[in-house]
Amino acid sequence: MYKRPLLPHGIRPPETFAGPGFIARPLRLTDAEDDFEAVIASADRLRGAMDPDDPWPEGLSLHENRVDLGWHEREFTAGHSYAWTVRDRADSLTLGCCYLYPADRAGFDAMAFWWVRSGHEGLDAPLGAAFRDLLEKLPLDTALPGRELSWTAWTAWTALPQRA
């Protein structure tokens, strides 16, 4: 878990946001099965999407996904990081996720990522636009590694020291 609030006291991102064909709301432990299905269905597209050296979701089990989603839910509640599940308008199908984490590189407050489920790639641009709009309203200098900042540039950026 992250150790400090990501945003200044009294400021929180919206719980929900929406766009054409989707709604986004906080990712919860109760979403684990639907989220796992979407992740596994999209595994080839997700590998390296949030870190070029990370094999996630390779080998991910439903149990590990439950642990991850419990962590995401707690972090959202604590204000230390934020994760939204992206769902169809009927809230019956997981279409992807959006994440806002503390940055691990100097010069940025936060880093943000999103992904869409395989077979729904046309949602990437409208989801990205809606998520960027949300991010622009927050008092953070947010990087979009792998999107607006190449992975080469991001990995070359000075990493923050690891805390024990």
C-alpha beads as a LAMMPS data file, in Angstrom:
LAMMPS data file: protein, C-alpha beads

164 atoms
163 bonds

1 atom types
1 bond types

-500.0 500.0 xlo xhi
-500.0 500.0 ylo yhi
-500.0 500.0 zlo zhi

Masses

1 110.0

Atoms # bond

1 1 1 0.000 0.000 0.000
2 1 1 1.041 3.572 -0.592
3 1 1 1.858 5.511 2.560
4 1 1 0.315 8.920 1.969
5 1 1 -2.709 10.578 0.409
6 1 1 -2.195 11.301 -3.276
7 1 1 -4.244 14.507 -3.279
8 1 1 -4.273 17.493 -0.899
9 1 1 -6.599 17.287 2.095
10 1 1 -10.240 17.708 1.108
11 1 1 -9.742 16.980 -2.590
12 1 1 -10.960 13.714 -4.106
13 1 1 -11.416 12.651 -7.701
14 1 1 -14.926 11.879 -8.858
15 1 1 -16.244 8.502 -7.799
16 1 1 -17.733 8.023 -11.252
17 1 1 -17.301 9.297 -14.785
18 1 1 -18.797 8.245 -18.085
19 1 1 -18.499 8.448 -21.818
20 1 1 -20.113 6.985 -24.907
21 1 1 -20.947 3.366 -24.120
22 1 1 -19.333 3.181 -20.680
23 1 1 -19.488 4.158 -17.053
24 1 1 -16.556 4.091 -14.643
25 1 1 -16.881 3.615 -10.905
26 1 1 -14.512 2.585 -8.106
27 1 1 -13.047 -0.894 -8.529
28 1 1 -14.195 -3.117 -5.653
29 1 1 -13.455 -6.562 -4.313
30 1 1 -16.948 -7.592 -5.438
31 1 1 -15.822 -6.963 -9.053
32 1 1 -13.100 -9.638 -8.832
33 1 1 -14.712 -12.330 -10.980
34 1 1 -15.837 -9.969 -13.768
35 1 1 -12.520 -8.126 -13.678
36 1 1 -10.567 -11.392 -13.800
37 1 1 -12.554 -12.524 -16.843
38 1 1 -11.798 -9.235 -18.639
39 1 1 -8.107 -9.346 -17.700
40 1 1 -7.668 -12.943 -18.868
41 1 1 -9.584 -12.230 -22.093
42 1 1 -7.199 -9.310 -22.694
43 1 1 -3.953 -10.823 -21.392
44 1 1 -2.009 -10.462 -24.651
45 1 1 -2.900 -6.776 -24.896
46 1 1 -2.230 -6.093 -21.190
47 1 1 1.247 -7.617 -20.934
48 1 1 3.580 -4.625 -20.567
49 1 1 0.764 -2.066 -20.785
50 1 1 1.579 -0.524 -17.399
51 1 1 5.252 -1.445 -17.261
52 1 1 7.158 -2.781 -20.259
53 1 1 9.135 -5.181 -18.042
54 1 1 6.142 -6.558 -16.125
55 1 1 4.692 -9.859 -17.356
56 1 1 1.331 -9.145 -15.623
57 1 1 -1.211 -10.667 -16.015
58 1 1 0.761 -13.813 -16.843
59 1 1 0.018 -16.462 -14.205
60 1 1 -2.644 -14.342 -12.494
61 1 1 -5.083 -16.433 -10.467
62 1 1 -8.586 -15.464 -9.375
63 1 1 -7.339 -15.459 -5.777
64 1 1 -4.496 -13.032 -6.626
65 1 1 -6.979 -10.842 -8.494
66 1 1 -9.210 -10.743 -5.418
67 1 1 -6.217 -9.634 -3.333
68 1 1 -5.395 -6.929 -5.911
69 1 1 -8.956 -5.643 -6.010
70 1 1 -9.182 -5.575 -2.211
71 1 1 -6.005 -3.465 -2.240
72 1 1 -7.434 -1.150 -4.917
73 1 1 -10.669 -0.709 -2.958
74 1 1 -8.820 0.097 0.271
75 1 1 -6.440 2.505 -1.494
76 1 1 -9.392 4.367 -3.068
77 1 1 -11.061 4.684 0.337
78 1 1 -7.820 5.908 1.941
79 1 1 -7.112 8.304 -0.932
80 1 1 -3.653 6.850 -1.540
81 1 1 -4.364 5.707 -5.123
82 1 1 -7.456 5.310 -7.285
83 1 1 -8.757 2.566 -9.563
84 1 1 -11.979 2.608 -11.535
85 1 1 -13.636 -0.310 -13.263
86 1 1 -14.976 0.571 -16.689
87 1 1 -18.321 -1.060 -17.377
88 1 1 -20.959 -1.052 -20.074
89 1 1 -23.898 1.309 -19.474
90 1 1 -25.942 -1.534 -17.954
91 1 1 -23.077 -2.193 -15.480
92 1 1 -23.090 -5.832 -16.586
93 1 1 -19.738 -6.235 -18.392
94 1 1 -16.225 -5.144 -17.456
95 1 1 -14.767 -3.204 -20.373
96 1 1 -11.478 -2.145 -18.762
97 1 1 -9.930 -0.165 -15.912
98 1 1 -8.336 3.203 -15.131
99 1 1 -5.647 3.735 -12.496
100 1 1 -4.135 6.767 -10.792
101 1 1 -1.044 6.013 -8.695
102 1 1 1.666 8.067 -6.989
103 1 1 4.480 8.565 -9.499
104 1 1 7.665 6.566 -9.127
105 1 1 9.649 9.142 -11.139
106 1 1 10.957 12.542 -10.036
107 1 1 9.076 15.553 -11.387
108 1 1 5.616 13.971 -11.357
109 1 1 3.013 13.683 -8.636
110 1 1 1.123 10.825 -10.230
111 1 1 1.077 8.349 -13.086
112 1 1 -2.071 7.166 -14.819
113 1 1 -2.953 4.148 -16.939
114 1 1 -6.027 2.678 -18.581
115 1 1 -6.849 -0.376 -20.625
116 1 1 -9.828 -1.722 -22.511
117 1 1 -10.968 -5.280 -22.942
118 1 1 -10.021 -7.139 -26.108
119 1 1 -12.823 -6.860 -28.625
120 1 1 -13.664 -3.351 -27.380
121 1 1 -10.591 -1.498 -28.671
122 1 1 -12.800 1.243 -30.149
123 1 1 -13.482 2.335 -26.576
124 1 1 -9.815 3.228 -25.988
125 1 1 -9.994 6.770 -27.428
126 1 1 -13.260 7.857 -25.735
127 1 1 -12.183 6.321 -22.429
128 1 1 -8.795 8.017 -22.698
129 1 1 -10.471 11.363 -23.407
130 1 1 -12.834 11.043 -20.422
131 1 1 -10.032 9.914 -18.108
132 1 1 -7.698 12.712 -19.266
133 1 1 -10.516 15.199 -18.601
134 1 1 -10.826 13.855 -15.038
135 1 1 -7.044 14.040 -14.546
136 1 1 -6.815 17.619 -15.832
137 1 1 -9.190 18.754 -13.071
138 1 1 -6.939 17.395 -10.312
139 1 1 -4.077 19.427 -8.802
140 1 1 -1.454 16.885 -9.879
141 1 1 1.326 16.783 -12.427
142 1 1 0.354 13.447 -13.924
143 1 1 2.386 11.380 -16.369
144 1 1 0.800 8.987 -18.835
145 1 1 3.619 6.475 -19.388
146 1 1 3.196 4.419 -22.517
147 1 1 0.666 6.932 -23.823
148 1 1 1.813 10.566 -23.879
149 1 1 5.298 9.711 -22.663
150 1 1 7.113 6.833 -24.368
151 1 1 8.270 3.916 -22.256
152 1 1 11.838 4.713 -23.291
153 1 1 11.499 8.277 -21.980
154 1 1 9.716 7.118 -18.822
155 1 1 12.264 4.462 -17.931
156 1 1 15.113 6.931 -18.593
157 1 1 13.522 9.466 -16.218
158 1 1 15.089 9.611 -12.746
159 1 1 13.397 7.063 -10.533
160 1 1 12.512 8.063 -7.002
161 1 1 14.535 6.228 -4.344
162 1 1 12.892 3.091 -2.982
163 1 1 11.814 3.378 0.625
164 1 1 12.551 0.557 3.028

Bonds

1 1 1 2
2 1 2 3
3 1 3 4
4 1 4 5
5 1 5 6
6 1 6 7
7 1 7 8
8 1 8 9
9 1 9 10
10 1 10 11
11 1 11 12
12 1 12 13
13 1 13 14
14 1 14 15
15 1 15 16
16 1 16 17
17 1 17 18
18 1 18 19
19 1 19 20
20 1 20 21
21 1 21 22
22 1 22 23
23 1 23 24
24 1 24 25
25 1 25 26
26 1 26 27
27 1 27 28
28 1 28 29
29 1 29 30
30 1 30 31
31 1 31 32
32 1 32 33
33 1 33 34
34 1 34 35
35 1 35 36
36 1 36 37
37 1 37 38
38 1 38 39
39 1 39 40
40 1 40 41
41 1 41 42
42 1 42 43
43 1 43 44
44 1 44 45
45 1 45 46
46 1 46 47
47 1 47 48
48 1 48 49
49 1 49 50
50 1 50 51
51 1 51 52
52 1 52 53
53 1 53 54
54 1 54 55
55 1 55 56
56 1 56 57
57 1 57 58
58 1 58 59
59 1 59 60
60 1 60 61
61 1 61 62
62 1 62 63
63 1 63 64
64 1 64 65
65 1 65 66
66 1 66 67
67 1 67 68
68 1 68 69
69 1 69 70
70 1 70 71
71 1 71 72
72 1 72 73
73 1 73 74
74 1 74 75
75 1 75 76
76 1 76 77
77 1 77 78
78 1 78 79
79 1 79 80
80 1 80 81
81 1 81 82
82 1 82 83
83 1 83 84
84 1 84 85
85 1 85 86
86 1 86 87
87 1 87 88
88 1 88 89
89 1 89 90
90 1 90 91
91 1 91 92
92 1 92 93
93 1 93 94
94 1 94 95
95 1 95 96
96 1 96 97
97 1 97 98
98 1 98 99
99 1 99 100
100 1 100 101
101 1 101 102
102 1 102 103
103 1 103 104
104 1 104 105
105 1 105 106
106 1 106 107
107 1 107 108
108 1 108 109
109 1 109 110
110 1 110 111
111 1 111 112
112 1 112 113
113 1 113 114
114 1 114 115
115 1 115 116
116 1 116 117
117 1 117 118
118 1 118 119
119 1 119 120
120 1 120 121
121 1 121 122
122 1 122 123
123 1 123 124
124 1 124 125
125 1 125 126
126 1 126 127
127 1 127 128
128 1 128 129
129 1 129 130
130 1 130 131
131 1 131 132
132 1 132 133
133 1 133 134
134 1 134 135
135 1 135 136
136 1 136 137
137 1 137 138
138 1 138 139
139 1 139 140
140 1 140 141
141 1 141 142
142 1 142 143
143 1 143 144
144 1 144 145
145 1 145 146
146 1 146 147
147 1 147 148
148 1 148 149
149 1 149 150
150 1 150 151
151 1 151 152
152 1 152 153
153 1 153 154
154 1 154 155
155 1 155 156
156 1 156 157
157 1 157 158
158 1 158 159
159 1 159 160
160 1 160 161
161 1 161 162
162 1 162 163
163 1 163 164
